[in-house]
Amino acid sequence: MLDARLARARELLESGDLTVEAVARHCGLGTPADVRNLFKAHAGVPPSVCRETFVG
């Protein structure tokens, strides 16, 4: 379940339209801090790096 939520979070971050807070809410991942910690632990980079890679 966590993998699916993080995959959805990645998709939303790559779109560049939502804040980390909104991503957390849409994916059921708790707080923005939770998203940052989980994303870094599982993807190896913080959400900001993922977003910058795709949004620029």
Secondary structure as the mmCIF struct_conf table of DSSP 4:
data_model
#
loop_
_struct_conf.conf_type_id
_struct_conf.id
_struct_conf.beg_label_comp_id
_struct_conf.beg_label_asym_id
_struct_conf.beg_label_seq_id
_struct_conf.end_label_comp_id
_struct_conf.end_label_asym_id
_struct_conf.end_label_seq_id
HELX_RH_AL_P HELX_RH_AL_P1 LEU A 2 SER A 15
TURN_TY1_P TURN_TY1_P1 GLY A 16 GLY A 16
BEND BEND1 LEU A 18 LEU A 18
HELX_RH_AL_P HELX_RH_AL_P2 VAL A 20 CYS A 27
TURN_TY1_P TURN_TY1_P2 GLY A 28 GLY A 28
BEND BEND2 THR A 31 THR A 31
HELX_RH_AL_P HELX_RH_AL_P3 PRO A 32 ALA A 43
BEND BEND3 GLY A 44 VAL A 45
HELX_RH_AL_P HELX_RH_AL_P4 PRO A 47 VAL A 55
#
